[in-house]
Amino acid sequence: MWAEVGHPGRVRMGSPPAVSPSARSWVGQSPGARAALLWALAAALQRRESTLASRLERHGVELQVAKAEVELSVRRLRAWGA
């Protein structure tokens, strides 16, 4: 017995959104430059860890969870830059 299964198709809704100048700039960077930017961002987050965690805490996040979130963000940025 055979059955026909539909395949999901793409839905076009108007024209595709324009690529932002920031995205074009990012793609135009060499892999080494992108890695350096990610590592610099990680370092900046790490320097401001207590400030960022405090801001998250003001928005209802427990302080320990907020600190863990900032540290996780730093680790992810470094991993993506590796």
Protein Blocks (a to p, Z undefined) as FASTA:
>chain_A
ZZdddddddddehjaddddfklmmmmmpcfklmmmmmmmmmmmmmmmmmmmmmmmmmnop
afklmmmmmmmmmmmmmmmmZZ
